[in-house]
Amino acid sequence: MLGEREVAATSAPTPEQDAYWRAGAIADFVTPFDPAAACGHVFDELVDDETRVAVPVIGQDGRVLGLVERHKLILQFAKRFVRELFEKRPITFMMDRSPPVVDAWTPVERLSDHVANARANDQLGDLVVTRDGQYLGVASALSLLKRLHELSDRRLVEATEARAEAERANLAKSELLANMSHELRTPLNAIIGFSEVMRDELFGQLGNPRYRDYAGDINYSGGLLLDLINDILDLSKAEAGRLELVDEVVDLEECARVGTRLMRERAARARVALDHRSLARVPPLRADRRRLQQIVLNLLSNAIKFTPPGGSVVAFTTRAPNGGARLIVEDTGIGIAAEDIPRVLQPFGQASIVSQPQREGTGLGLPIVVKLARAHGGDMKLISTPGFGTTVMVDLPPHRLVA
């Protein structure tokens, strides 16, 4: 706060810092008064020169002793007997003894409170600017206000340019990922296909059983890598705004039923009970069948992955509160801490779970579900409690329902 004490100067400016945005840049040198100058003399000078709105009183050592504001002094002299009483006395009797003093290198943005207080108190709010403790000039509240306005405009332009640059960089990243993913899928499909032929010994025995095991490992690893590439491709398309939906009439309950059937073997291997239930009849939807099925599979896969043996995963279909359709996937898994929920909804984000072993996955399942749901005009909501499980709800809007 500005007041009796001088605002501390900031550290010495670096070459990168712009002096234009410092207090010294808005200071105009005004010939100061000597502390011995008579009040009557000062009054006459201020009356004769209307440009001198505020004049500092400076001591022999160059330090600021006070400030005389023109309008205040004229108002004082307009009172009865004031001139007779103070005309010959030194100006120190009528000056402001604690004017706001700022160092020349003080950023103008730090002085915004002074402008606000000056306007609230209906005062001019002039500032005395010093450099190394020596008088430099006077900065008016008006000049400070103009410079703050310029700074605000500059910050707005910089923020707009930074956002545009970030959007361009994000788009370039998404396009690069999309192109890379497309180029990688072709050879990877060949690896998966040939390893499957070798694993199943379609053209005869390999000779050593270990070769068949290796071929199985290659096929399994290739499948995981292909899933990852497909996820990256879908996410990059969504972020680049190139995710196109092919709408057709789809039964949400049937999608949930198919999803549980496709995931039943994985759930059995994890010793997790998997089921599907319909809480309320949902009319057919106009949606992208493949993307809707992908939402179901991603949610079920994620729930099974983080549910310990003996737990359960259930997919529900029902009506949303807004009249649309709702898909719910509920598990009795390890859950997610509240502070980790924003992280798991970001691409490649995973909750840090110390007590659980490292699990397969890249953290793309839930972000893709969010993107696909929003592409349909809906959204996803996640509710979780560590140790008690997670519930994920995907809502699709009412206008997607087919009467």
C-alpha positions in Angstrom: 0.0 0.0 0.0 1.2 3.5 -0.7 1.3 6.0 2.1 3.9 7.4 4.4 6.6 5.0 3.4 8.1 4.8 -0.1 7.2 1.8 -2.1 10.2 -0.5 -2.2 11.9 -0.6 -5.6 12.0 -3.9 -7.4 15.2 -5.7 -8.2 17.5 -4.1 -10.8 15.8 -4.5 -14.2 17.2 -6.9 -16.7 17.6 -6.0 -20.4 14.4 -7.9 -21.2 12.3 -5.8 -18.9 10.6 -2.8 -20.6 11.1 0.5 -18.8 7.9 1.7 -20.6 5.8 -0.1 -18.0 7.6 1.3 -15.0 6.7 4.3 -12.9 9.6 6.3 -14.1 8.2 6.3 -17.7 5.1 8.3 -16.6 7.0 10.8 -14.4 7.2 14.4 -15.6 9.9 16.6 -14.0 8.2 19.5 -12.1 10.5 22.2 -10.6 10.1 21.6 -6.9 9.7 24.1 -4.1 12.3 24.7 -1.5 11.0 23.9 2.0 11.7 27.5 3.1 9.4 29.0 0.3 6.6 31.1 1.8 3.1 29.8 1.5 2.0 33.1 -0.2 4.7 32.8 -2.8 3.8 29.2 -3.6 0.1 30.2 -3.8 0.9 33.0 -6.3 3.0 30.7 -8.5 0.3 28.0 -8.6 -2.4 30.6 -9.5 -0.2 32.0 -12.3 0.7 28.6 -13.7 -2.3 26.3 -14.1 -0.1 23.5 -15.6 1.5 22.9 -12.2 -1.1 20.6 -10.7 1.1 19.1 -8.0 4.6 20.4 -6.9 6.8 18.4 -4.6 8.8 20.0 -1.7 12.4 18.7 -1.9 15.1 19.1 0.8 18.7 20.0 0.2 19.7 16.3 0.0 17.3 15.7 -2.9 14.8 13.7 -0.8 11.1 14.2 -0.9 9.7 16.1 2.1 6.1 16.6 0.9 3.7 17.5 -1.9 1.6 20.6 -2.6 -1.5 20.0 -4.7 -2.7 23.1 -6.4 -6.5 22.7 -5.9 -6.0 21.9 -2.1 -3.8 25.0 -1.6 -6.2 27.3 -3.4 -9.1 25.9 -1.3 -7.2 26.6 1.8 -6.4 30.2 0.9 -10.0 30.8 0.0 -10.9 30.4 3.6 -11.1 33.5 5.8 -7.9 34.7 7.5 -5.8 31.8 6.1 -3.7 34.1 3.9 -3.0 36.5 6.8 -2.0 33.5 9.0 0.1 31.5 6.6 1.3 33.8 3.9 4.8 34.3 5.3 5.2 30.9 6.8 7.2 28.2 5.0 5.3 25.9 2.7 6.1 23.0 5.0 3.1 24.1 7.1 0.6 23.5 4.3 2.1 20.7 2.3 1.1 17.0 2.4 3.8 15.5 4.6 3.2 11.9 3.6 2.6 11.9 -0.2 2.7 8.6 -2.1 6.3 8.1 -3.2 7.3 5.3 -5.6 10.6 4.2 -7.1 11.1 4.7 -10.8 11.4 1.0 -11.4 8.1 0.1 -9.7 5.9 -1.7 -12.3 2.8 0.4 -13.1 0.5 -2.6 -12.4 1.6 -2.5 -8.7 0.1 1.1 -8.6 -3.4 0.1 -9.6 -4.6 0.1 -6.0 -3.5 3.7 -5.7 -5.6 4.7 -8.7 -8.6 2.9 -7.3 -8.3 4.6 -3.9 -7.7 8.0 -5.5 -10.9 7.7 -7.6 -12.9 6.4 -4.6 -11.8 9.4 -2.5 -12.3 11.9 -5.3 -8.6 12.9 -5.3 -6.2 13.5 -8.0 -3.9 10.9 -6.6 -0.5 12.3 -7.9 2.6 10.3 -7.2 6.1 11.5 -6.5 8.7 9.3 -8.4 12.2 8.9 -7.1 15.3 7.1 -8.3 17.8 5.8 -5.7 15.9 7.9 -3.2 16.3 11.2 -5.1 13.5 13.2 -6.6 12.8 12.4 -10.3 9.4 13.7 -11.2 5.6 13.7 -10.6 3.3 11.1 -12.1 -0.4 12.0 -12.3 -3.2 9.6 -11.7 -4.4 10.2 -15.3 -1.1 9.2 -16.8 -1.0 6.1 -14.6 -4.5 5.2 -15.6 -3.7 5.5 -19.3 -0.6 3.4 -18.9 -2.5 0.7 -17.1 -5.1 0.7 -19.8 -2.4 0.2 -22.4 -0.9 -2.6 -20.3 -4.3 -4.3 -20.1 -4.7 -4.1 -23.9 -1.2 -5.5 -24.4 -1.8 -8.4 -22.0 -5.1 -9.2 -23.9 -3.3 -9.3 -27.2 -0.5 -11.5 -25.8 -3.0 -13.9 -24.3 -5.0 -14.1 -27.5 -1.8 -14.8 -29.5 -0.6 -17.4 -27.0 -4.0 -19.2 -27.1 -4.0 -19.2 -30.9 -0.4 -20.5 -30.9 -1.3 -23.2 -28.4 -4.3 -24.2 -30.5 -2.1 -24.4 -33.6 0.5 -26.5 -31.8 -2.2 -28.8 -30.5 -3.7 -29.2 -34.0 -0.3 -30.0 -35.4 0.3 -32.6 -32.7 -3.0 -34.2 -33.3 -2.4 -34.4 -37.1 1.0 -35.8 -36.5 -0.3 -38.5 -34.2 -3.1 -39.3 -36.7 -0.6 -39.7 -39.6 1.8 -41.8 -37.5 -1.0 -44.0 -36.2 -2.3 -44.7 -39.7 1.2 -45.6 -41.0 1.9 -47.9 -38.0 -1.3 -49.9 -38.3 -0.5 -51.4 -41.7 2.7 -53.2 -40.7 1.3 -54.0 -37.2 -1.7 -55.8 -38.8 0.7 -57.9 -40.7 2.6 -58.8 -37.5 -0.6 -59.8 -35.8 -1.9 -61.8 -38.7 1.3 -63.8 -39.3 1.9 -64.4 -35.6 -1.6 -65.7 -35.3 -0.9 -68.1 -38.2 2.3 -69.3 -36.5 0.6 -69.6 -33.1 -2.2 -71.7 -34.4 0.2 -73.7 -36.7 -2.1 -73.4 -39.7 0.6 -74.6 -42.1 2.0 -77.3 -39.9 3.9 -77.7 -36.6 6.7 -75.3 -35.7 8.7 -78.1 -34.2 9.5 -76.6 -30.8 6.5 -75.7 -28.5 8.4 -72.7 -27.3 8.0 -71.2 -30.8 4.3 -71.4 -30.5 4.4 -69.7 -27.1 6.6 -66.9 -28.6 4.2 -66.5 -31.5 1.4 -66.2 -28.9 3.3 -63.5 -27.0 4.0 -61.6 -30.3 0.3 -61.8 -31.2 -0.8 -60.6 -27.7 1.7 -57.7 -27.6 0.8 -56.7 -31.2 -2.9 -56.6 -30.2 -2.1 -54.4 -27.2 -0.1 -52.1 -29.4 -2.8 -52.0 -32.1 -5.4 -51.0 -29.4 -3.1 -48.2 -28.3 -2.6 -46.9 -31.8 -6.3 -47.0 -32.4 -7.0 -45.1 -29.2 -4.4 -42.5 -30.2 -5.9 -42.2 -33.6 -9.4 -41.7 -32.2 -8.2 -39.1 -29.7 -6.1 -37.2 -32.2 -9.1 -37.1 -34.6 -11.3 -35.8 -31.9 -8.8 -33.1 -30.9 -8.3 -32.1 -34.5 -12.0 -31.8 -35.0 -12.0 -34.5 -37.6 -14.1 -37.1 -35.7 -17.0 -37.8 -38.0 -20.1 -39.7 -36.8 -22.1 -42.0 -39.0 -25.5 -41.9 -37.5 -28.0 -44.8 -37.7 -30.7 -46.1 -35.5 -29.0 -47.9 -32.5 -30.4 -49.8 -29.5 -28.3 -48.7 -26.4 -29.4 -51.7 -24.5 -28.2 -54.0 -27.3 -24.8 -52.2 -27.3 -24.5 -52.8 -23.6 -25.5 -56.4 -24.0 -23.0 -57.0 -26.8 -20.3 -55.2 -24.8 -20.7 -57.5 -21.8 -20.7 -60.5 -24.0 -17.4 -59.4 -25.7 -15.8 -58.6 -22.3 -17.0 -61.8 -20.5 -13.8 -63.8 -21.2 -11.6 -60.9 -20.0 -13.7 -60.6 -16.9 -13.5 -64.4 -16.3 -9.7 -64.3 -16.5 -9.7 -61.4 -14.0 -12.2 -63.4 -11.8 -14.6 -60.5 -11.9 -18.4 -60.9 -12.2 -19.8 -59.1 -15.3 -23.5 -58.4 -15.9 -25.9 -56.1 -17.7 -29.2 -54.8 -16.5 -31.9 -52.5 -17.9 -33.3 -50.1 -15.3 -35.8 -48.5 -17.7 -36.7 -49.0 -21.4 -34.6 -46.7 -23.6 -36.0 -45.8 -27.0 -33.8 -46.4 -30.0 -31.1 -43.7 -30.6 -29.8 -42.0 -33.7 -26.1 -42.3 -33.1 -22.8 -43.8 -34.5 -23.1 -47.5 -33.7 -19.4 -48.2 -33.7 -18.6 -45.2 -31.5 -21.3 -46.1 -29.1 -20.0 -49.6 -28.9 -16.6 -48.2 -28.3 -17.8 -46.2 -25.3 -19.3 -49.4 -23.8 -16.2 -51.5 -24.4 -13.8 -48.8 -23.0 -15.8 -48.3 -19.9 -16.2 -52.1 -19.2 -12.5 -52.7 -20.0 -11.5 -49.9 -17.6 -13.8 -51.2 -14.9 -12.6 -54.8 -15.1 -8.9 -53.7 -15.2 -9.3 -51.9 -11.8 -11.6 -54.3 -10.0 -9.8 -56.9 -7.8 -10.7 -60.6 -8.1 -14.0 -61.4 -6.5 -15.4 -58.0 -7.4 -18.2 -57.1 -9.9 -18.9 -54.9 -12.9 -22.4 -54.0 -14.0 -23.6 -52.1 -17.0 -27.0 -50.4 -16.7 -29.1 -48.7 -19.3 -31.8 -46.2 -18.3 -33.3 -42.8 -19.0 -31.3 -39.7 -18.1 -32.9 -37.0 -15.9 -33.1 -34.6 -18.9 -35.1 -37.2 -20.9 -32.2 -38.6 -22.9 -30.5 -41.9 -22.6 -28.0 -42.9 -19.9 -25.4 -45.7 -19.8 -24.0 -46.5 -16.4 -21.0 -48.7 -15.7 -20.5 -49.5 -12.0 -17.7 -51.5 -10.4 -16.6 -52.5 -6.9 -13.0 -51.7 -7.8 -10.2 -49.8 -6.1 -11.8 -46.4 -6.8 -10.2 -43.1 -7.5 -9.4 -40.3 -5.0 -11.2 -37.0 -5.6 -7.9 -35.2 -6.4 -7.0 -37.8 -9.1 -10.3 -37.6 -11.0 -9.3 -34.6 -13.1 -6.1 -36.4 -13.9 -7.7 -39.6 -15.2 -9.9 -37.6 -17.5 -6.8 -36.2 -19.3 -5.1 -38.1 -22.1 -2.4 -40.5 -20.7 -3.4 -39.5 -17.1 -3.6 -42.2 -14.5 -4.3 -42.1 -10.8 -1.4 -42.8 -8.5 -2.4 -45.9 -6.5 0.4 -47.0 -4.3 -1.3 -50.1 -2.9 -2.1 -51.6 -6.3 0.3 -53.4 -8.7 1.0 -51.7 -12.0 -1.8 -52.3 -14.4 -1.8 -52.3 -18.2 -3.1 -49.2 -19.9 -2.1 -45.8 -21.2 -4.9 -43.7 -19.7 -6.7 -43.1 -22.9 -9.9 -45.0 -22.3 -11.8 -42.4 -20.3 -10.7 -39.4 -22.3 -11.8 -41.1 -25.5 -15.2 -41.8 -23.9 -15.5 -38.1 -23.0 -14.7 -37.1 -26.6 -17.1 -39.6 -28.1 -19.9 -38.6 -25.7 -19.5 -34.9 -26.4 -19.3 -35.6 -30.2 -22.8 -37.0 -29.8 -23.9 -33.9 -27.9 -23.7 -35.6 -24.5 -21.2 -35.8 -21.7 -19.6 -38.2 -19.1 -19.7 -38.0 -15.3 -17.5 -40.0 -12.9 -18.2 -40.6 -9.3 -15.7 -42.7 -7.2 -14.6 -43.5 -3.7 -11.3 -45.2 -3.0 -11.8 -48.7 -1.8 -15.5 -48.7 -2.7 -15.6 -48.6 -6.5 -16.4 -46.2 -9.4 -19.5 -45.3 -11.2 -19.3 -43.7 -14.7 -22.4 -42.2 -16.4 -22.6 -41.3 -20.0 -25.6 -39.2 -21.0 -26.9 -38.8 -24.5 -29.2 -35.8 -25.3 -33.0 -36.2 -25.8 -32.8 -35.1 -29.4 -30.9 -38.3 -30.2 -33.9 -40.4 -29.2 -36.1 -41.8 -32.0 -39.8 -41.5 -31.4 
